[in-house]
Amino acid sequence: MSQLLRVVHPVPAEPWPTADEAAASLLFSPLPLGRGLTLASRTWVPAMVPWRATAEGEVTDAVLAWYARYADGRPGALVVEATGIRDVPSGPLLRISHDRYVDGLRRLVDTVRARSHGETRVFIQLIDFLAIRRRPEPASYFARFLRVDEGHRRRLADLLGRAAPAADDALRAALAALPDTALDAVLTARELDDLRRGYRERVTDLHLPHIRALPTALPPLFADAAARAEAAGFDGVELHYAHAYTMASFLSALNDRDDGYGRSRDGRVRLPREVFAAVRARVGGGFVVGCRLLGDEAIAGGSAVDDAAFFAAALAADGMDFVSVSKGGKFEDAKAPKVGEAAYPYTGPSGHECMPTVRSDARGPFGRNLPLSRAVRAAIRAAGLATPVVGAGGITGYRLAEAALARGDCDVVAAARQSLADPDWWRKVRLGRGAEVRRCKLTNYCEGLDQHHKQVTCQLWDRAVVEGEDAASVARSADGRRRLEAPRWEE
């Protein structure tokens, strides 16, 4: 990772457009999306998890305030954070796994509509994820979690040059006493990963009945969640087929399932297609159903852009209403967590590719991932389809966004970190007041908070003191040190 980050790139100066130039731009032109829905502009705030829901996944006033601030900027589309489709504990992450969540989500939709003056289309990202545990203490791992067998006994004997203990408890104790480096010769690769990074389920764990049953279980779960989203008033859903989670793992080239849902490209895309079909059949014709997928996993042996182009074209042919393209963000190359913490899938090289920073290689972070959306879009167009493609990755200014549309890199421009830095930035640019935009520094201060499941803020405003503002009315983080909302902008 350190070899990647050799160059520090300054945020480029931005010659902002006048209001007339913005009005004539591609960026602020409308775009049909789905069946009968139109985006007022090609500006998009993608899903970001702010960790403001309750522990039961319910909408809070802090959640409403978070999305209201993005709505103030009146983007063409706003995608609500990754929202769990299973009714299981998942911390302060929104859930849509039961009808009891619909009323809160309806309040969220109403808030966005009101604050955007009806200009912003609001979608919700639906996610499934598999079990992951914290990195264990070594003594606990050997005593409680490792299943010893004759293979361990034989490899330990070879390592020690003498017979290994016959009793399982004694064998566990002998393994626990080995130096960490010696364990490489005794434990399997999976066992070493469980010890050094924490246990994590994979879609290839077919020895687990619930993993083998995922192709049967997931389509109705996604369909039920989409129906609730429609009932709550959302304009559509974004199926989360990206990063480190279940559906992306089915698409991965590392998926070697032997049940027809892995190995070949057709096998790997089979479940994503079946999930889409179940969702599409459950919701109304005017309800948008799109997906986010990876243009490149950016890990050894993982899927690359040619795979993404194939998957996107197949999903578009099935009727997917949009394809949003991301990159990386995988568990496979994430940093080993500290004991007692869980692995975080954006800490390795693939995580940097997902959220490139100003500390980068010679290519730099700005628009770094647009070639991926361009390749995906080209494959969809070559198939004779007009499905809109959303591009993203280090976009912090108008000129890069407009150029991406003009080149055919994408049909819609998404900006997560820049929108977090300044929720009003789309509105400022549109009004010819771009010089007032608070520019994201691309340092990933926000991502560092997310990594520890802290309420996400931006370093450019979380300590801001605004003249004339009632300090007592400013919502603050649990420790009282950071403001939770960007300062309001007066047009």
C-alpha positions in Angstrom: 0.0 0.0 0.0 2.8 2.5 0.9 4.4 2.0 -2.5 1.2 3.2 -4.1 1.1 6.4 -2.2 4.2 8.3 -3.3 2.8 11.4 -4.8 0.7 14.1 -3.2 -1.6 15.8 -5.7 -3.0 19.2 -5.0 -6.7 19.8 -5.5 -6.8 21.5 -9.0 -7.9 25.1 -9.3 -11.4 25.3 -10.7 -12.7 27.8 -13.2 -16.3 27.8 -12.2 -19.1 28.3 -14.7 -21.4 31.3 -14.8 -25.0 30.6 -14.2 -25.7 30.8 -17.9 -22.9 28.3 -18.7 -24.2 25.9 -16.1 -27.7 26.1 -17.4 -26.5 25.1 -20.9 -24.3 22.3 -19.6 -24.8 18.5 -19.9 -24.4 18.3 -16.1 -27.5 20.3 -15.5 -29.6 18.8 -18.3 -32.4 16.3 -17.6 -32.1 12.5 -18.1 -34.8 10.0 -18.5 -34.4 7.1 -16.0 -36.5 4.0 -15.9 -40.1 4.1 -17.1 -41.6 7.5 -16.9 -39.1 9.1 -14.4 -36.7 11.9 -15.3 -33.8 13.3 -13.4 -33.8 17.1 -13.3 -30.0 17.1 -13.7 -27.2 14.5 -14.0 -26.0 15.1 -10.5 -26.0 12.2 -8.1 -25.2 11.8 -4.4 -24.3 8.1 -3.9 -24.9 6.0 -0.8 -22.8 6.8 2.2 -23.3 5.3 5.7 -23.4 8.1 8.3 -24.0 5.8 11.4 -27.0 7.8 12.6 -29.7 5.2 12.8 -30.7 3.5 16.1 -29.2 0.2 17.1 -32.4 -1.4 15.8 -31.9 0.3 12.3 -34.6 2.9 12.7 -34.7 6.4 11.2 -33.7 9.1 13.7 -33.9 12.9 13.7 -30.2 12.8 13.0 -30.8 10.6 9.9 -33.4 13.1 8.7 -31.1 16.0 9.2 -28.3 14.2 7.3 -30.3 13.7 4.2 -32.1 17.0 4.4 -28.7 18.7 4.0 -28.0 16.9 0.8 -31.4 17.7 -0.4 -30.6 21.4 0.1 -28.2 21.1 -2.8 -31.0 19.8 -5.0 -29.0 17.0 -6.8 -30.8 15.1 -9.5 -30.7 11.9 -7.4 -29.9 11.0 -3.8 -29.2 7.4 -2.8 -29.9 6.6 0.8 -27.2 4.6 2.6 -26.8 0.8 2.4 -29.9 -0.5 4.1 -30.1 -4.0 5.5 -32.7 -6.4 4.0 -32.4 -9.0 6.8 -34.1 -8.5 10.2 -30.9 -9.1 12.2 -28.9 -6.8 14.5 -26.4 -4.8 12.4 -25.6 -1.7 14.6 -26.7 1.8 13.7 -27.3 0.9 10.1 -30.7 1.5 8.5 -32.9 -1.5 7.9 -35.8 -2.2 5.6 -36.3 -5.8 6.7 -39.7 -5.5 8.3 -42.9 -3.4 7.7 -42.2 -1.6 11.0 -39.5 0.4 9.2 -41.8 1.8 6.5 -43.1 4.8 8.5 -39.7 6.1 9.4 -38.4 5.7 5.9 -41.5 7.5 4.6 -40.5 10.4 6.8 -37.1 10.4 5.3 -38.5 10.5 1.7 -40.9 13.3 2.7 -38.0 15.3 4.2 -35.9 15.0 1.0 -38.8 16.0 -1.2 -39.6 19.1 1.0 -36.0 20.3 1.4 -35.2 19.8 -2.4 -38.4 21.5 -3.4 -39.4 18.3 -5.2 -36.3 18.4 -7.5 -34.4 15.4 -6.1 -35.3 11.8 -6.9 -34.7 9.6 -3.9 -33.6 6.0 -4.0 -32.5 3.6 -1.3 -29.6 1.1 -1.6 -30.5 -2.5 -0.6 -27.7 -4.6 0.9 -27.1 -8.1 2.1 -23.9 -9.1 4.0 -22.6 -12.2 5.5 -21.3 -12.8 9.1 -18.0 -11.4 10.2 -16.4 -11.6 13.6 -13.8 -9.6 15.4 -10.2 -10.7 15.4 -9.9 -13.1 18.4 -7.3 -13.3 21.1 -4.9 -16.2 20.0 -5.6 -18.1 23.2 -9.3 -17.9 22.7 -9.0 -18.9 19.0 -7.1 -22.1 19.8 -9.3 -23.0 22.8 -12.7 -22.2 21.4 -12.8 -21.9 17.6 -10.1 -24.1 15.9 -11.4 -27.5 15.0 -8.3 -29.7 15.2 -7.8 -32.9 13.1 -5.2 -35.3 12.0 -3.9 -32.8 9.5 -2.9 -30.5 12.3 -1.4 -33.3 14.2 0.7 -34.5 11.3 1.9 -31.0 10.3 2.8 -30.2 13.9 4.8 -33.5 14.2 6.7 -32.6 11.0 7.5 -29.2 12.3 8.6 -30.4 15.7 10.4 -33.6 14.6 8.5 -35.6 17.1 5.0 -37.0 17.7 2.3 -34.5 18.3 -0.1 -34.8 21.3 -2.8 -37.4 20.8 -5.5 -35.6 22.9 -7.2 -32.7 21.2 -6.9 -30.4 24.2 -3.2 -31.0 24.4 -2.9 -30.5 20.6 -4.6 -27.1 20.9 -2.3 -26.1 23.7 0.7 -27.1 21.7 -0.5 -25.1 18.7 -1.2 -22.1 21.0 2.4 -22.2 22.3 4.0 -22.0 18.8 5.5 -18.7 17.6 3.2 -16.9 15.2 5.6 -17.5 12.3 5.6 -21.3 12.9 1.8 -21.4 12.5 2.1 -20.9 8.8 3.4 -24.5 8.5 0.6 -26.0 10.6 -2.7 -24.1 10.0 -4.5 -23.9 6.7 -4.7 -20.6 4.8 -8.4 -20.2 6.0 -7.5 -20.9 9.6 -4.6 -18.4 9.5 -7.0 -15.8 8.1 -9.6 -16.5 10.9 -6.8 -16.1 13.5 -5.2 -13.0 12.1 -8.2 -11.2 10.7 -11.3 -12.7 12.3 -13.7 -15.3 11.0 -15.7 -14.2 7.9 -18.3 -16.1 5.9 -17.8 -16.5 2.2 -20.4 -17.3 -0.5 -18.2 -20.3 -1.3 -18.7 -21.9 2.1 -21.1 -24.5 0.7 -20.6 -26.7 3.8 -22.8 -24.2 5.6 -26.5 -24.9 4.8 -27.5 -21.2 4.9 -24.7 -20.3 2.5 -25.7 -23.0 0.1 -29.3 -21.8 0.3 -28.4 -18.1 -0.6 -29.7 -18.4 -4.2 -33.1 -19.5 -2.8 -33.2 -17.1 0.2 -32.0 -13.8 -1.3 -34.4 -13.0 -4.2 -37.5 -12.9 -1.9 -35.6 -10.9 0.7 -34.6 -8.3 -1.8 -38.1 -8.3 -3.4 -39.8 -7.7 0.0 -37.4 -4.9 0.8 -38.1 -3.2 -2.6 -41.8 -3.5 -2.0 -41.3 -1.7 1.4 -39.3 1.0 -0.3 -42.1 1.6 -2.8 -44.6 1.7 0.0 -42.4 4.3 1.8 -42.5 6.5 -1.3 -39.0 6.1 -2.7 -38.6 6.6 -6.5 -36.6 3.4 -6.7 -33.9 1.1 -5.3 -30.3 0.6 -5.9 -29.3 -3.1 -5.5 -25.9 -3.3 -3.9 -23.9 -5.6 -6.1 -20.5 -3.9 -5.2 -17.6 -4.0 -2.8 -17.2 -6.7 -0.1 -20.8 -7.8 0.3 -22.8 -10.9 -0.7 -24.0 -10.0 -4.2 -20.6 -8.7 -5.2 -19.0 -11.9 -3.9 -21.2 -13.9 -6.3 -20.0 -11.8 -9.2 -16.4 -12.2 -8.2 -13.9 -14.2 -10.2 -13.0 -15.8 -6.8 -16.5 -17.4 -6.7 -15.9 -21.1 -7.4 -19.3 -22.4 -6.3 -20.1 -25.6 -8.1 -23.9 -25.4 -7.9 -24.5 -23.2 -11.1 -24.0 -20.0 -9.2 -20.2 -19.6 -9.7 -17.1 -20.2 -11.8 -18.2 -19.0 -15.3 -19.4 -15.4 -15.9 -22.9 -16.8 -16.6 -22.9 -18.7 -13.4 -21.6 -15.7 -11.3 -24.2 -13.3 -12.7 -27.0 -15.8 -12.3 -28.1 -14.8 -8.8 -27.8 -11.0 -9.4 -30.1 -11.5 -12.4 -32.5 -13.6 -10.4 -32.6 -11.0 -7.6 -33.3 -8.3 -10.1 -36.1 -10.4 -11.7 -37.7 -11.0 -8.3 -37.6 -7.3 -7.5 -38.8 -6.1 -10.8 -41.8 -8.5 -10.6 -42.7 -7.2 -7.1 -42.8 -3.5 -7.8 -44.7 -1.2 -10.1 -43.6 -0.5 -13.7 -42.7 3.1 -12.9 -40.5 2.2 -9.9 -36.8 2.4 -10.7 -34.6 -0.6 -10.1 -30.9 -0.1 -10.7 -27.7 -1.5 -9.3 -24.2 -0.6 -8.2 -21.4 -3.0 -9.3 -17.6 -3.0 -9.4 -15.8 -2.1 -12.6 -12.7 -3.8 -11.1 -12.3 -5.7 -7.9 -8.7 -4.5 -7.7 -7.6 -7.7 -5.9 -5.4 -10.6 -6.9 -7.5 -13.1 -8.9 -10.6 -10.9 -8.8 -12.9 -9.7 -11.5 -11.7 -6.9 -13.9 -13.3 -4.5 -16.2 -14.1 -7.1 -18.9 -16.1 -9.0 -16.4 -17.9 -5.8 -15.3 -18.8 -5.0 -18.9 -20.2 -8.5 -19.4 -22.3 -8.3 -16.2 -23.6 -4.8 -16.9 -24.7 -5.7 -20.4 -26.5 -8.8 -19.2 -28.3 -6.9 -16.4 -29.2 -4.0 -18.8 -30.6 -6.5 -21.3 -32.8 -7.9 -18.4 -34.2 -4.3 -17.9 -32.0 -2.9 -15.2 -32.8 0.9 -15.1 -29.3 2.1 -14.3 -25.8 0.8 -13.5 -23.6 2.7 -11.1 -19.9 1.8 -11.3 -17.5 1.7 -8.4 -14.2 -0.1 -7.8 -12.5 -2.2 -5.1 -13.3 -2.0 -1.5 -12.7 -5.7 -0.7 -12.0 -7.8 2.4 -9.3 -9.8 0.7 -6.6 -7.2 0.8 -7.8 -5.2 3.8 -5.4 -4.5 6.7 -5.4 -7.0 9.5 -7.5 -5.5 12.3 -6.3 -5.2 15.9 -7.4 -7.9 18.3 -11.0 -7.3 19.3 -11.8 -5.3 16.1 -13.3 -6.5 12.8 -11.7 -6.2 9.4 -12.8 -3.2 7.4 -12.9 -3.6 3.6 -11.6 -0.2 2.6 -8.1 -0.3 4.2 -6.0 -2.1 1.6 -5.0 -1.2 -2.0 -8.5 -2.1 -3.3 -9.9 0.3 -0.7 -7.7 3.1 -2.0 -8.9 2.4 -5.5 -12.5 2.7 -4.2 -11.9 6.1 -2.5 -8.7 7.4 -4.0 -6.9 10.1 -2.0 -4.6 13.0 -2.9 -1.8 10.8 -1.7 -1.6 8.5 -4.7 0.4 7.2 -7.6 1.3 9.3 -10.7 -2.3 9.0 -12.1 -3.7 10.8 -9.1 -7.2 10.5 -7.6 -9.2 12.9 -9.8 -11.6 11.0 -12.0 -9.5 8.0 -11.4 -12.3 5.4 -11.9 -14.0 7.0 -14.9 -12.4 4.7 -17.4 -14.3 1.8 -15.8 -17.7 3.5 -16.2 -16.7 4.3 -19.8 -16.0 0.7 -20.6 -19.2 -0.5 -18.9 -21.2 2.1 -20.8 -19.5 1.1 -24.1 -20.5 -2.5 -23.6 -24.1 -1.6 -22.9 -24.2 0.7 -25.9 -22.7 -2.1 -28.1 -25.5 -4.3 -27.0 -27.9 -1.7 -28.4 -29.1 -0.5 -25.0 -29.4 3.0 -23.6 -29.3 2.1 -19.9 -27.8 5.1 -18.1 -24.4 4.6 -16.4 -23.4 6.5 -13.2 -19.7 7.3 -13.0 -17.7 8.3 -9.8 -14.3 8.5 -8.2 -12.5 11.6 -7.0 -14.8 14.2 -8.7 -14.6 17.5 -6.8 -15.3 20.1 -9.5 -17.6 21.1 -12.4 -15.1 20.9 -15.2 -14.2 17.3 -14.6 -17.8 16.3 -14.2 -18.8 18.1 -17.4 -15.9 16.6 -19.3 -16.8 13.1 -18.1 -20.3 13.5 -19.6 -19.0 15.0 -22.9 -16.5 12.1 -23.3 -19.1 9.5 -22.8 -17.5 8.3 -19.5 -20.9 8.2 -18.0 -24.4 9.6 -18.2 -24.7 10.8 -14.6 -21.9 12.1 -12.3 -21.8 10.9 -8.7 -19.7 12.7 -6.0 -19.8 11.3 -2.5 -17.0 13.0 -0.6 -17.4 16.3 -2.4 -21.1 16.3 -1.5 -20.2 15.5 2.1 -17.7 18.4 2.2 -20.4 20.8 0.7 -23.9 19.5 0.5 -24.9 22.7 -1.4 -22.2 22.4 -4.0 -24.4 21.3 -6.9 -26.7 24.3 -6.1 -23.9 26.7 -5.9 -22.5 25.7 -9.2 -25.9 25.9 -10.9 -26.4 29.4 -9.6 -23.0 30.5 -10.9 -21.6 30.8 -7.3 -19.0 28.0 -7.6 -16.3 30.1 -6.0 -18.2 29.5 -2.7 -17.9 25.7 -3.0 -16.2 24.1 -0.1 -13.7 21.8 -1.9 -13.1 18.3 -0.6 -9.4 17.6 0.1 -9.7 13.9 -0.6 -7.8 12.9 2.6 -10.5 10.4 3.7 -10.9 11.9 7.1 -14.6 10.9 6.8 -13.7 7.3 5.8 -11.5 7.1 9.0 -14.6 7.8 11.1 -16.7 5.3 9.1 -14.0 2.7 9.7 -14.6 2.9 13.4 -18.4 3.2 13.1 -18.3 6.7 14.4 -20.8 9.3 13.2 -19.4 10.5 9.9 -18.6 14.2 9.4 -16.2 16.3 7.3 -13.0 17.9 8.7 -13.8 21.0 6.7 -16.9 21.8 8.8 -17.2 19.6 11.9 -15.3 22.1 14.1 -16.8 25.2 12.3 -18.2 28.1 14.4 -20.6 30.1 12.3 -21.3 33.8 13.1 -24.8 34.4 14.2 -25.5 30.7 14.7 -27.0 29.5 18.0 -24.3 27.1 19.2 -26.7 25.4 21.6 -28.9 24.4 18.6 -26.1 22.7 16.7 -26.3 18.9 16.8 -23.1 17.4 18.0 -21.4 14.0 18.0 -21.6 11.7 21.1 -18.4 13.2 22.4 -19.6 16.7 21.8 -16.5 17.6 19.8 -17.9 17.6 16.2 -20.9 19.2 14.6 -23.1 16.6 12.8 -24.4 18.9 10.0 -22.6 21.1 7.6 -23.3 24.8 8.2 -26.3 26.1 6.3 -25.7 28.2 3.1 -27.9 31.2 2.3 -28.5 31.7 -1.4 
